[in-house]
């Protein structure tokens, strides 16, 4: 079974998804920007992904930061019923996304809360940041067979926050699973010069491709990466 990291898959517009007998409409975003960053977030793809045990559903955005700046971003995801009423709202954020970096944001919905859901929508806010430590970290993957080991190294001399790894597993071009882990040494601290690892994909099932992104946040204000 071939498993590899691959780049952007461009898709736009509205798509109909069949999920647990429901017809869910993926609706293009309503977006709110900070004044100085009026453009530049490219939505590469959107996926509705049920988990493997019937507990939750993920609405996943794969996006690229084309603002020309390092940013922080916060996204609200809502599930709506047939009448357009919001029945559940969740939030996700990233404190530091490097300029030109691909990243993932997601809304995690408990399936009991979205029994009557017919569509998902999202909106996000963007602000500049000087806390991005993305290029101070190297992330490597190793296929172990039933899962993938993700190894991160903090090449700077400074402690940073945990490396946030997010991944979408694909089969024949369709998203079949989502996973997320944080890599650190103690709590959310990832020490300077340290290497540590986590595993992803334990419940992904059969897949032939993988989108993997990561973010890394400095504990201090930096004009450049650490």
Phi and psi in degrees as a GROMACS rama.xvg file:
@    title "Ramachandran Plot"
@    xaxis  label "Phi"
@    yaxis  label "Psi"
@TYPE xy
-78.2561  131.489  UNK-2
-134.112  121.936  UNK-3
-151.506  157.017  UNK-4
-84.0847  135.375  UNK-5
-134.993  167.982  UNK-6
-87.8899  -150.08  UNK-7
-65.6064  138.447  UNK-8
-117.382  111.011  UNK-9
-85.79  127.922  UNK-10
-155.881  136.524  UNK-11
-134.947  171.151  UNK-12
95.6618  -159.241  UNK-13
-109.348  139.431  UNK-14
-133.796  142.908  UNK-15
-95.7245  128.915  UNK-16
-118.613  132.213  UNK-17
-95.9524  122.176  UNK-18
-142.977  116.706  UNK-19
51.3874  40.758  UNK-20
82.6142  -4.09887  UNK-21
-101.578  149.31  UNK-22
-98.8542  102.935  UNK-23
-101.516  128.627  UNK-24
-98.6111  125.527  UNK-25
-84.7765  112.586  UNK-26
-100.476  133.069  UNK-27
-55.1094  152.171  UNK-28
-72.4107  149.516  UNK-29
-96.6941  122.189  UNK-30
-118.906  136.146  UNK-31
-119.187  124.024  UNK-32
-111.663  153.597  UNK-33
-66.6219  151.665  UNK-34
-59.0614  -37.4699  UNK-35
-84.0239  -2.61006  UNK-36
-129.979  70.424  UNK-37
-75.4039  -22.482  UNK-38
-140.12  172.564  UNK-39
116.754  -4.08175  UNK-40
-93.0358  113.99  UNK-41
-98.0031  119.624  UNK-42
-83.7862  108.21  UNK-43
-77.0585  -38.7487  UNK-44
-166.563  161.878  UNK-45
-134.887  138.718  UNK-46
-135.917  139.623  UNK-47
-104.075  117.103  UNK-48
-128.824  111.655  UNK-49
-74.9516  148.047  UNK-50
-76.0969  176.778  UNK-51
-83.7026  -9.06799  UNK-52
-117.821  6.48498  UNK-53
73.0375  26.5015  UNK-54
-98.3128  -39.1239  UNK-55
-145.537  167.135  UNK-56
-129.183  136.155  UNK-57
-103.811  133.597  UNK-58
-104.831  112.586  UNK-59
-113.723  129.936  UNK-60
-107.02  129.053  UNK-61
-106.446  121.041  UNK-62
-137.64  166.412  UNK-63
-128.53  135.362  UNK-64
-84.4846  96.6521  UNK-65
-105.404  26.0203  UNK-66
-75.6808  -18.7651  UNK-67
88.4922  0.820467  UNK-68
-134.94  156.822  UNK-69
-71.6052  140.802  UNK-70
-135.466  160.796  UNK-71
-108.102  149.485  UNK-72
-143.95  138.528  UNK-73
-127.992  134.434  UNK-74
-127.636  133.745  UNK-75
-100.657  132.711  UNK-76
-115.955  133.937  UNK-77
-127.667  145.379  UNK-78
-105.268  136.299  UNK-79
-123.249  150.519  UNK-80
-86.3894  -175.292  UNK-81
-63.4952  -25.3632  UNK-82
-86.9824  -1.15552  UNK-83
88.0573  7.92705  UNK-84
-80.1654  139.099  UNK-85
-74.4327  123.506  UNK-86
-108.023  -15.9898  UNK-87
-160.188  139.67  UNK-88
-130.18  133.945  UNK-89
-134.588  165.561  UNK-90
-132.546  148.491  UNK-91
-141.255  157.373  UNK-92
-154.796  162.037  UNK-93
-134.849  128.222  UNK-94
-77.5173  -17.5111  UNK-95
-156.315  110.05  UNK-96
-119.399  122.717  UNK-97
-67.2315  146.192  UNK-98
-58.8728  139.339  UNK-99
71.7266  4.93646  UNK-100
-86.1262  140.53  UNK-101
-82.9486  143.026  UNK-102
-148.676  167.545  UNK-103
-125.513  133.842  UNK-104
-121.728  151.805  UNK-105
-150.377  151.756  UNK-106
-108.998  128.71  UNK-107
-106.807  117.558  UNK-108
-114.116  126.857  UNK-109
-65.5152  129.379  UNK-110
-60.0602  -29.3593  UNK-111
-65.4212  -24.6733  UNK-112
-85.5923  -13.594  UNK-113
-124.399  30.1728  UNK-114
-57.1303  -37.0205  UNK-115
-99.5978  14.5494  UNK-116
-72.0711  136.803  UNK-117
-119.395  -15.927  UNK-118
-155.745  159.205  UNK-119
-120.747  145.776  UNK-120
-135.893  162.721  UNK-121
-147.417  156.221  UNK-122
-141.913  154.629  UNK-123
-144.845  155.192  UNK-124
-119.066  144.714  UNK-125
-126.828  136.209  UNK-126
-139.539  151.906  UNK-127
-71.096  154.311  UNK-128
-142.019  153.836  UNK-129
-119.215  28.4251  UNK-130
-116.219  20.678  UNK-131
-84.6941  123.91  UNK-132
-114.124  26.4389  UNK-133
-57.5905  -46.1151  UNK-134
-80.9331  -1.27133  UNK-135
-85.5841  -8.35692  UNK-136
-116.772  138.373  UNK-137
-113.711  133.665  UNK-138
-119.549  128.923  UNK-139
-124.034  152.59  UNK-140
-121.666  149.631  UNK-141
-137.638  125.701  UNK-142
-76.51  116.645  UNK-143
-97.7677  -8.59721  UNK-144
120.38  -79.5085  UNK-145
-89.5187  -6.24547  UNK-146
-157.117  176.915  UNK-147
-120.279  130.539  UNK-148
-88.842  128.479  UNK-149
-109.737  120.183  UNK-150
-113.253  129.774  UNK-151
-120.75  141.852  UNK-152
-126.535  129.357  UNK-153
-93.0136  102.013  UNK-154
-81.6603  -4.35142  UNK-155
-84.0595  171.882  UNK-156
-91.3117  -1.43409  UNK-157
-105.787  148.105  UNK-158
-69.2808  141.087  UNK-159
-129.022  176.909  UNK-160
-80.547  165.058  UNK-161
-55.55  148.529  UNK-162
-82.9384  119.923  UNK-163
-92.1858  112.398  UNK-164
-105.465  130.35  UNK-165
-131.402  142.554  UNK-166
-146.372  140.58  UNK-167
-114.613  126.272  UNK-168
-97.5435  133.4  UNK-169
-118.77  148.564  UNK-170
-139.467  117.545  UNK-171
53.2719  39.9642  UNK-172
81.6419  0.792994  UNK-173
-110.181  137.653  UNK-174
-71.8573  126.041  UNK-175
-117.352  -14.7902  UNK-176
-162.327  157.068  UNK-177
-133.502  144.785  UNK-178
-148.081  152.447  UNK-179
-147.21  138.412  UNK-180
-141.28  158.658  UNK-181
-116.412  135.202  UNK-182
-110.756  121.107  UNK-183
-153.631  177.961  UNK-184
-100.012  -41.1865  UNK-185
-150.92  119.957  UNK-186
62.0888  -122.056  UNK-187
-105.128  11.542  UNK-188
-95.249  128.514  UNK-189
-117.954  108.961  UNK-190
-71.0897  150.157  UNK-191
-59.2021  132.974  UNK-192
80.7921  0.602465  UNK-193
-88.7199  154.441  UNK-194
-127.568  134.707  UNK-195
-149.863  170.299  UNK-196
-147.005  161.793  UNK-197
-141.427  170.956  UNK-198
-117.407  148.984  UNK-199
-130.888  159.665  UNK-200
85.0673  15.6385  UNK-201
-62.5461  -29.4564  UNK-202
-117.508  20.1972  UNK-203
-74.7402  -23.3078  UNK-204
74.1078  -146.81  UNK-205
-85.3644  126.346  UNK-206
-148.91  160.729  UNK-207
-128.06  0.124317  UNK-208
-155.498  166.607  UNK-209
-151.693  131.956  UNK-210
-102.078  124.558  UNK-211
-131.18  128.688  UNK-212
-129.5  160.894  UNK-213
-147.341  154.746  UNK-214
-129.344  154.09  UNK-215
-144.803  131.461  UNK-216
-119.532  131.023  UNK-217
-76.5434  151.434  UNK-218
-82.1044  -6.71867  UNK-219
-132.171  159.315  UNK-220
-70.8061  130.977  UNK-221
-135.458  135.821  UNK-222
-76.9851  -25.426  UNK-223
-132.026  172.516  UNK-224
-58.0192  158.426  UNK-225
